[in-house]
Amino acid sequence: MPKKLAIDWDETELRFVAAQCTATQITVTDAAVVPMMPSGIFETLRKTIAERGLEKTETLVAIGRGKAELRELQLPPVPDEELPDIVRFQAIRSFASAGESATIDYLVTNRSEANVNAIAAAVAPAKLAEVKEICSDASLMVKRITLRPLSAAAFYLTRPKLSLGSGDVVLIDLLSDDAEIVVARGGKVIFVRTVRMPSGESARPRALVNELKRSLLACGCKSPDKMVLWGRDSVHRGDVEVLSEALDAPVEVVNPFDLVDVEAKLKDQLPSHVGRLAPLVGLLACEETHADRLIDFLHPRERVEEKPDHRRTALLIGVPVAAAILLGYLGYRKLSNLDAEIDRLNQANAAMKEPVKEAEQFIAETEKIDQFLDADAIWIDEIRTLAKKLPPAEEVILKSIVATSDIRSGVSTIVLSGSATNPSVIEKLESSIRDENHSVTSEGASEQDAKNAYRWVFTEKIAIPPHHARARRYAGVEQARTASADESQDVTQSEAKSESPNAEMPNAEMPNAEMPKAEMPKAETSKAESPKAESPKPETPAAEPEVAVTQTPVTETPVTETPVTEPDSPAVQPDTSSTESETPAPEPTPAASESTPNPETAATTVTEVQS
């Protein structure tokens, strides 16, 4: 445990207590009251410290009322952080010797909503410097310079061994020439006074009683609950009798060394007036744990100034700067990545210029071909669709079907000529053929005298837009491609089965999928052969007539009708009322077939043949 020393002195004697101290326990190792040498305090302290071997010891100094000025102040209710400034301002006005350079400390005795009561003490700079010089001459390290009466009061009021009531307690410490009186109420000091005592022993008790009465009257206490006298019973028996009789209050004599641990060899060496050492024992006991109950002139209470938190400042500045740097880096990295991506895309675009140019040229050429082919509808499909949508043969017969294509506009046209039983059948025919890809325009209908029921002659023009022909053409190409892919997949599966270990059947008994490769059809067939191989020939219904299709120039070949008898089948029937013979289109000569057709207009003429 660290060793500490507490000292105080007056004109007649030097008092000291040495102890091993911790936060919760002290053990007194040395204590004495040394008479003052004629040479003064410097020589007395230096010699005593040297004899006891206490040099370089941490020292706590208690000074009496004669070296400091005390006042009780009544202050407005202000926060604790503002109280030091208020106390100093009021003390300079109230103290006679206190100036701007005086050291001022205080102790709050009572706080209410209306005011704050405090005991303030001031010491002149010269007195404080003198104390430091005396200790330095004896090779002592001063840690605290406190007011002596408050040290003894704090010691008594903080001891757990003592029972404290809510009433007033008077603490009395009798020194050689002075008496220190402290009044406590509710465990807090409310009044402090130091009085001069007469030198005669017989007059001291009566003088003490008078001073006590004045002190109780000053603090508003009529009768205390208890009076405590520091010392031994054997030394202060007469004082106890006088005080208890005069003030009508119990008097308790307390030995300060009974409240702490004392080394066994020191118990018999303690001085007779141990009460004079109570402030020093209390200073050692309260220095660590109850320093707020002391008045310390070496460390007075001051306004707490908030020290700048450099770490907080660094964080407030550094975090935004770091965030800005990070954002700048992320932005730079993002822009760098974008620049790299732009360079990569530029290089890719440069590399794709030639292929794109070739593809655009190929697309342009393909578009020209498509535009040429769009004008040529798939007449087989159109005639099949037309045959399905016509009314029954009992209501209508067709005499001719003329199909033409216009390369410039891309529109394919079918002109139907025929006879019907009544006008409603003609309207029914138009409605059944008309859709989003076939527009039907009537070119006239008239009633004629006829021997049969087909008395209404009509002519209908069907226009087919070019996009319909292109869609049907590409649908056929996709269908052929799908069929070719399915055929290739079937061939691959057949080859895989033929190569498996289980394929041991003779060729005669093997299924088609497991035939040898020599007898299998080729996997890759031309797109032209696949449709011919798989597409079945459309079955011509019995109701449809046989027609002949020939390619002719844009000038239509005249068609003549041959009279025929009315057919029995529901197919398209010729008009029996006509007596004209049908002249077939002349067959093209080899030279004519090899010649190039007119690119402006091509016509396809479909003539009816008798069933």
C-alpha positions in Angstrom: 0.0 0.0 0.0 1.3 3.5 -0.7 2.4 5.5 2.3 1.0 9.0 2.8 1.6 11.7 5.4 -0.8 14.3 6.8 0.5 17.3 8.7 -0.6 20.6 10.3 0.9 23.0 12.7 0.3 26.2 14.7 2.4 28.4 16.8 3.1 25.9 19.6 3.2 22.4 18.0 3.6 20.3 14.9 1.2 17.4 14.3 1.5 14.5 11.8 0.0 11.1 11.0 1.6 8.6 8.6 -0.4 5.7 7.2 -0.6 3.0 4.6 -3.7 4.0 2.5 -6.0 2.3 0.0 -9.4 3.4 -1.3 -11.2 1.4 1.4 -8.7 1.1 4.3 -6.0 2.9 6.1 -3.4 1.6 8.6 -1.8 4.2 10.8 2.0 3.5 11.1 3.1 6.6 12.9 1.6 9.6 14.7 2.9 12.3 17.0 2.5 15.8 18.4 5.9 17.6 18.3 6.5 20.8 20.2 7.6 23.7 18.0 11.3 24.5 18.2 12.4 28.1 18.8 13.8 28.2 15.3 10.4 27.8 13.9 8.4 25.4 11.6 11.1 25.0 9.0 13.6 23.4 11.4 11.0 21.5 13.4 9.4 19.9 10.3 12.7 19.1 8.6 14.2 17.4 11.7 11.0 15.4 12.4 10.7 14.1 8.8 14.4 13.2 8.7 14.2 11.3 12.0 11.1 9.4 10.9 12.5 8.7 7.4 9.5 10.2 5.7 11.3 12.1 3.0 9.7 12.1 -0.5 6.4 11.0 1.0 3.1 12.2 -0.6 1.9 14.8 1.9 -1.6 16.2 2.7 -1.5 19.5 4.5 -4.3 20.9 6.8 -4.4 24.5 7.5 -6.3 26.3 10.3 -8.8 29.1 10.4 -6.0 31.6 11.0 -4.5 31.0 7.5 -7.8 31.1 5.5 -10.8 33.3 5.5 -14.3 31.7 5.7 -17.7 33.0 4.7 -21.1 31.5 4.3 -22.6 32.5 1.0 -26.2 32.5 -0.3 -26.3 32.1 -4.1 -29.0 31.9 -6.7 -30.0 28.5 -8.0 -27.6 28.0 -10.9 -26.3 24.8 -12.5 -23.3 23.1 -10.9 -21.0 24.0 -13.9 -21.7 27.7 -13.4 -21.4 27.7 -9.6 -17.5 28.2 -9.4 -17.8 31.5 -11.3 -20.7 32.7 -9.1 -18.9 31.7 -5.9 -15.7 33.5 -6.9 -17.5 36.6 -7.9 -19.4 36.7 -4.6 -16.4 35.9 -2.5 -14.3 38.8 -4.0 -17.1 41.1 -2.8 -17.6 39.5 0.6 -14.1 38.7 1.7 -11.9 41.5 3.1 -8.6 40.1 2.1 -9.6 38.1 -1.0 -8.5 39.6 -4.3 -8.4 38.6 -7.9 -5.3 36.4 -7.2 -6.7 34.7 -4.1 -7.4 30.9 -4.2 -11.1 30.3 -3.5 -12.8 27.0 -2.9 -16.2 26.2 -1.6 -18.5 23.4 -0.2 -22.2 23.4 -0.9 -24.1 22.9 2.4 -27.7 23.2 1.1 -29.5 23.4 -2.2 -33.1 24.3 -2.8 -35.3 25.7 -5.6 -34.9 29.2 -4.1 -31.2 29.4 -3.4 -27.9 27.6 -2.9 -26.0 27.8 0.4 -22.3 27.3 0.4 -19.2 27.7 2.7 -16.5 29.5 0.8 -12.8 29.7 1.9 -10.1 32.0 0.5 -6.4 31.9 1.0 -3.9 34.5 -0.1 -1.3 33.6 -2.6 1.5 34.4 -0.1 0.1 32.0 2.5 -0.2 29.2 -0.1 3.3 29.8 -1.3 4.6 29.7 2.3 3.0 26.3 2.9 4.5 24.9 -0.3 7.9 26.2 0.7 7.8 24.7 4.2 7.0 21.3 2.7 9.6 21.5 0.0 12.3 22.4 2.5 11.5 19.1 4.3 11.6 17.1 1.0 7.9 16.5 1.1 5.6 16.2 -2.0 2.4 18.2 -1.4 -0.7 16.7 -2.9 -3.5 18.6 -1.1 -3.8 21.7 1.1 -7.2 21.5 2.9 -9.1 23.3 5.6 -8.6 21.5 8.8 -12.1 21.7 10.5 -13.8 20.2 7.4 -11.4 17.3 7.3 -12.4 16.1 10.8 -16.1 16.6 10.0 -15.9 14.6 6.7 -14.1 11.8 8.7 -16.9 11.6 11.2 -19.8 11.9 8.8 -18.6 9.2 6.4 -17.7 6.5 8.9 -20.1 3.5 8.6 -19.4 2.5 12.3 -21.2 5.7 13.5 -25.0 6.2 13.6 -26.1 9.6 12.3 -29.6 10.9 12.8 -31.4 13.6 10.9 -30.9 16.1 13.6 -28.0 18.5 14.3 -24.6 17.2 15.4 -21.9 19.4 16.8 -18.3 18.4 16.4 -15.7 19.9 18.7 -11.9 19.7 18.3 -9.9 21.2 21.1 -6.4 22.3 20.1 -3.7 23.9 22.2 -5.0 27.5 21.8 -8.1 27.1 19.6 -11.3 25.3 19.4 -12.9 24.3 16.1 -16.6 23.9 16.0 -18.5 22.3 13.2 -22.3 21.9 13.0 -23.7 19.2 10.7 -27.4 18.7 9.8 -28.6 15.7 7.9 -25.1 14.4 7.3 -23.9 17.7 5.7 -21.8 20.6 7.2 -23.8 23.8 7.6 -21.6 25.8 9.9 -17.8 26.1 10.6 -16.2 28.3 13.3 -12.8 28.5 14.9 -12.5 30.4 18.2 -9.6 31.4 20.4 -9.5 29.7 23.8 -8.0 31.1 27.1 -4.7 29.7 28.2 -5.9 28.8 31.7 -7.2 25.2 32.0 -10.0 26.2 34.5 -11.5 28.8 32.2 -11.5 26.7 29.0 -14.7 24.7 29.7 -16.8 27.8 30.5 -15.4 29.7 27.5 -16.2 26.7 25.2 -19.8 26.6 26.4 -20.3 30.3 25.6 -18.8 29.9 22.1 -21.0 26.8 21.5 -24.1 28.8 22.4 -23.1 31.6 20.0 -22.4 29.1 17.2 -25.8 27.3 17.7 -27.6 30.6 17.7 -25.8 31.7 14.5 -26.8 28.5 12.6 -30.4 28.4 14.0 -29.9 25.4 16.2 -31.5 25.6 19.7 -30.6 22.2 21.0 -28.4 19.7 19.2 -29.2 16.0 19.2 -25.6 15.1 20.0 -22.2 16.7 20.6 -19.0 14.9 19.6 -15.7 15.8 21.3 -12.6 14.4 19.7 -10.2 12.8 22.2 -10.0 10.4 25.1 -12.5 10.0 28.0 -9.8 10.3 30.6 -8.5 13.6 29.2 -11.9 15.3 28.6 -14.0 14.1 31.5 -14.4 17.5 32.9 -15.3 19.1 29.6 -18.0 16.5 29.0 -19.6 17.2 32.3 -19.7 20.9 31.8 -21.0 20.7 28.2 -23.8 18.2 28.9 -25.0 20.2 31.9 -24.8 23.6 30.1 -26.4 22.6 26.8 -28.6 19.7 28.0 -27.5 17.4 25.2 -25.5 14.2 25.3 -21.8 14.4 24.7 -19.8 11.6 23.0 -16.1 11.4 23.2 -14.6 9.8 20.0 -11.0 8.6 19.6 -10.2 9.0 15.9 -7.8 6.1 16.1 -10.6 3.8 17.1 -12.2 4.3 13.7 -9.2 3.1 11.7 -6.5 0.4 11.9 -3.5 1.2 14.0 -0.3 -0.9 14.2 0.0 -2.7 17.5 3.4 -1.1 18.5 1.9 2.4 17.9 -1.1 2.1 20.1 0.9 2.6 23.3 2.9 5.5 21.8 0.0 7.7 20.8 -0.1 11.2 22.4 -2.6 11.9 25.2 -4.5 14.6 23.2 -5.4 12.3 20.2 -8.3 14.6 19.4 -5.9 17.1 17.9 -4.9 14.5 15.3 -8.6 13.8 14.2 -8.4 16.2 11.2 -5.2 14.5 10.0 -6.7 11.0 10.3 -9.8 12.2 8.6 -7.7 13.8 5.8 -6.0 10.4 5.1 -9.3 8.5 5.2 -11.3 10.8 2.9 -8.6 11.8 0.5 -9.4 9.1 -2.0 -13.1 8.3 -1.5 -14.7 11.5 -0.2 -12.7 14.4 -1.6 -15.9 16.2 -2.5 -16.4 16.9 1.2 -13.1 18.7 1.5 -12.0 22.2 0.6 -8.7 21.9 -1.3 -6.8 25.1 -2.0 -4.3 23.2 -4.2 -7.1 21.9 -6.5 -10.1 24.3 -6.1 -13.4 23.8 -7.8 -13.4 25.5 -11.2 -15.6 25.7 -14.1 -15.2 22.6 -16.2 -14.0 23.6 -19.6 -14.7 21.1 -22.3 -11.4 20.1 -23.8 -11.5 19.9 -27.5 -12.0 16.3 -28.6 -9.4 16.0 -31.3 -10.6 12.5 -32.1 -14.2 13.7 -32.6 -12.9 16.6 -34.7 -10.7 14.3 -36.7 -13.7 12.1 -37.3 -16.0 15.0 -38.3 -13.4 16.2 -40.8 -11.9 12.9 -41.8 -15.1 10.9 -42.5 -16.4 13.4 -45.1 -13.0 13.8 -46.6 -12.6 10.0 -46.8 -16.1 9.7 -48.2 -15.4 12.3 -50.8 -12.1 10.6 -51.8 -13.9 7.2 -52.0 -16.7 8.7 -54.1 -14.1 10.3 -56.3 -12.3 7.1 -56.7 -15.5 5.1 -57.4 -16.5 7.8 -59.9 -13.1 7.7 -61.6 -13.2 3.9 -61.7 -16.7 4.0 -63.1 -15.7 6.5 -65.8 -12.6 4.4 -66.6 -14.7 1.3 -67.0 -17.2 3.2 -69.2 -14.3 4.5 -71.3 -12.9 1.0 -71.7 -16.4 -0.3 -72.6 -16.8 2.5 -75.2 -13.4 1.6 -76.7 -14.4 -2.1 -76.8 -17.7 -1.3 -78.5 -16.0 1.0 -81.0 -13.6 -1.7 -81.9 -16.5 -4.2 -82.1 -18.4 -1.7 -84.3 -15.3 -1.2 -86.5 -14.9 -5.0 -86.8 -18.6 -5.4 -87.7 -18.7 -2.7 -90.4 -17.7 -5.0 -93.3 -20.0 -7.9 -92.2 -22.9 -5.5 -91.6 -22.3 -3.9 -95.0 -22.3 -7.4 -96.6 -25.4 -8.3 -94.7 -27.2 -5.1 -95.7 -26.4 -5.8 -99.3 -27.6 -9.4 -99.0 -30.8 -8.1 -97.3 -31.3 -5.6 -100.1 -30.9 -8.3 -102.7 -33.2 -10.7 -100.8 -35.8 -7.9 -100.5 -35.8 -7.5 -104.3 -36.3 -11.2 -104.7 -39.1 -11.2 -102.1 -40.7 -8.2 -103.8 -40.6 -10.2 -107.1 -42.0 -13.3 -105.5 -44.7 -11.4 -103.5 -46.5 -10.8 -106.7 -46.8 -14.5 -107.4 -49.3 -16.0 -105.0 -49.3 -19.7 -104.3 -52.1 -20.5 -106.7 -52.6 -24.1 -105.7 -53.3 -23.1 -102.1 -55.5 -20.2 -103.1 -57.6 -22.4 -105.5 -57.9 -25.1 -102.7 -59.0 -22.5 -100.2 -61.5 -21.0 -102.8 -63.0 -24.5 -103.5 -63.6 -25.0 -99.7 -65.3 -21.7 -99.3 -67.6 -21.8 -102.4 -71.3 -22.4 -101.9 -72.6 -25.9 -103.0 -73.0 -26.7 -106.7 -76.8 -26.6 -106.4 -76.5 -22.8 -105.8 -73.5 -21.7 -107.9 -71.2 -22.8 -110.8 -68.0 -21.2 -112.0 -67.4 -20.7 -115.7 -63.8 -19.3 -115.5 -61.0 -18.5 -113.0 -58.5 -15.9 -114.2 -55.4 -15.3 -112.0 -53.0 -12.5 -112.6 -50.0 -11.0 -110.8 -48.7 -7.4 -111.0 -45.0 -7.2 -110.2 -45.0 -3.5 -109.7 -47.8 -3.4 -107.1 -47.2 -6.9 -105.8 -51.0 -7.5 -105.8 -52.3 -10.9 -107.0 -55.8 -10.9 -108.5 -58.3 -13.7 -109.1 -61.3 -13.0 -111.3 -64.2 -15.4 -110.9 -67.0 -15.6 -113.5 -70.0 -17.8 -113.0 -73.7 -18.2 -112.4 -75.9 -18.5 -109.4 -79.4 -19.3 -108.6 -80.2 -16.0 -106.8 -78.5 -12.8 -105.6 -78.3 -14.0 -102.0 -76.0 -16.8 -103.1 -73.7 -14.2 -104.7 -73.6 -12.3 -101.4 -73.0 -15.5 -99.5 -70.0 -16.3 -101.9 -68.5 -12.8 -101.3 -68.8 -13.1 -97.5 -67.3 -16.5 -97.4 -64.2 -15.5 -99.5 -63.7 -12.0 -97.9 -61.2 -11.9 -95.0 -58.2 -9.8 -93.8 -56.0 -11.2 -96.7 -58.7 -11.3 -99.4 -60.7 -8.3 -100.6 -63.7 -9.1 -102.8 -65.0 -6.6 -105.3 -68.1 -7.3 -107.3 -67.8 -6.3 -111.0 -71.5 -6.7 -111.8 -74.3 -9.3 -111.6 -77.2 -9.6 -114.0 -80.2 -11.9 -114.5 -80.4 -13.8 -117.9 -83.0 -16.1 -119.4 -81.8 -19.6 -119.0 -83.3 -23.0 -119.2 -81.8 -24.0 -115.8 -81.9 -22.5 -112.3 -78.5 -20.6 -112.7 -80.1 -17.4 -114.1 -77.9 -14.9 -112.3 -74.5 -14.2 -114.0 -71.8 -12.5 -111.9 -68.1 -11.5 -112.0 -66.1 -11.2 -108.7 -62.6 -9.8 -108.4 -60.4 -11.1 -105.5 -57.3 -9.1 -104.6 -54.5 -10.7 -102.5 -51.9 -8.3 -100.9 -48.2 -9.1 -101.3 -47.5 -9.6 -97.6 -49.9 -12.6 -97.5 -48.0 -14.3 -100.3 -44.7 -13.6 -98.4 -46.1 -15.0 -95.2 -47.4 -18.1 -96.8 -44.1 -18.6 -98.6 -41.9 -18.3 -95.5 -44.4 -20.5 -93.6 -43.8 -23.2 -96.2 -40.0 -22.7 -96.0 -40.1 -23.0 -92.1 -42.3 -26.1 -92.4 -39.8 -27.7 -94.8 -36.9 -26.8 -92.5 -38.7 -28.4 -89.6 -39.4 -31.5 -91.5 -35.8 -31.7 -92.6 -34.6 -31.3 -89.0 -37.0 -34.0 -87.8 -35.8 -36.4 -90.5 -32.2 -35.7 -89.6 -33.0 -36.4 -85.9 -34.7 -39.7 -86.8 -31.7 -40.8 -88.9 -29.3 -40.0 -86.0 -31.4 -42.0 -83.6 -31.6 -44.9 -86.0 -27.8 -44.8 -86.4 -27.3 -44.8 -82.6 -29.6 -47.8 -82.2 -27.9 -49.7 -84.9 -24.5 -49.2 -83.2 -25.8 -50.3 -79.7 -24.8 -53.9 -78.5 -28.4 -55.0 -78.5 -28.7 -54.5 -82.3 -28.1 -58.1 -83.2 -31.2 -58.8 -85.2 -30.9 -59.9 -88.9 -31.5 -57.2 -91.5 -34.7 -58.8 -92.5 -36.2 -58.6 -89.0 -34.8 -55.2 -88.1 -37.3 -52.3 -87.9 -36.9 -49.3 -90.2 -35.1 -47.3 -87.5 -32.4 -50.0 -87.1 -31.5 -50.6 -90.8 -27.9 -50.6 -91.8 -26.4 -47.3 -92.8 -26.2 -48.5 -96.4 -30.0 -48.9 -96.6 -30.8 -45.8 -94.5 -31.9 -42.6 -96.4 -29.4 -39.9 -96.5 -29.6 -37.5 -93.5 -29.0 -34.4 -95.5 -31.5 -33.9 -98.2 -32.1 -30.9 -100.2 -34.9 -28.6 -99.1 -36.5 -29.1 -102.5 -36.6 -32.9 -102.2 -38.0 -33.1 -98.7 -41.4 -31.5 -99.4 -41.7 -33.7 -102.5 -40.9 -36.8 -100.6 -43.2 -36.1 -97.6 -45.9 -33.8 -98.7 -48.9 -35.8 -100.0 -50.7 -34.7 -103.1 -53.8 -32.7 -102.3 -56.9 -34.8 -102.9 -59.1 -33.2 -105.4 -62.7 -33.4 -104.2 -65.2 -34.9 -106.5 -67.0 -31.7 -106.6 -64.2 -29.7 -108.1 -63.6 -29.5 -111.8 -60.3 -30.3 -113.5 -58.6 -27.1 -114.5 -55.6 -26.3 -116.7 -53.2 -23.5 -115.7 -51.1 -21.8 -118.3 -48.6 -18.8 -118.1 -49.5 -16.1 -120.6 -48.5 -12.5 -121.1 -50.6 -9.8 -119.5 -53.1 -9.9 -122.4 -55.7 -12.5 -121.3 -56.5 -15.3 -123.7 -60.1 -15.2 -124.7 -62.1 -18.0 -123.2 -65.0 -19.7 -125.0 -67.6 -21.7 -123.3 -68.7 -25.1 -124.6 -72.3 -26.2 -123.9 -72.5 -29.2 -121.7 -75.2 -31.0 -120.0 -75.8 -30.3 -116.3 -73.5 -32.5 -114.2 -74.9 -34.6 -111.5 -71.9 -34.1 -109.1 -71.7 -31.1 -106.7 -68.6 -29.8 -108.4 -68.3 -26.6 -110.3 -70.5 -27.0 -113.4 -70.4 -25.2 -116.7 -73.4 -23.1 -117.9 -75.5 -25.4 -120.2 -77.2 -22.4 -121.8 -74.0 -21.5 -123.6 -73.5 -22.9 -127.1 -70.1 -21.5 -127.6 -67.2 -23.9 -127.8 -64.2 -23.4 -125.5 -61.0 -22.8 -127.3 -58.0 -24.1 -125.3 -55.0 -21.9 -124.9 -52.3 -22.6 -127.4 -49.3 -24.5 -126.1 -46.2 -22.4 -126.0 -43.5 -23.3 -128.4 -40.0 -24.1 -127.1 -38.8 -20.8 -128.2 -41.6 -19.1 -126.4 -41.1 -21.1 -123.2 -37.5 -20.2 -123.1 -38.1 -16.5 -123.6 -38.1 -14.1 -120.6 -41.6 -13.1 -119.4 -42.6 -9.5 -119.2 -41.3 -8.2 -115.8 -44.0 -5.6 -115.6 -47.0 -7.9 -115.6 -47.5 -11.7 -115.7 -50.9 -13.4 -116.0 -52.1 -16.9 -115.2 -55.2 -18.1 -116.9 -57.2 -20.9 -115.6 -59.8 -22.4 -118.0 -62.5 -24.8 -117.1 -62.6 -28.3 -118.5 -65.7 -30.3 -118.8 -66.1 -32.8 -116.0 
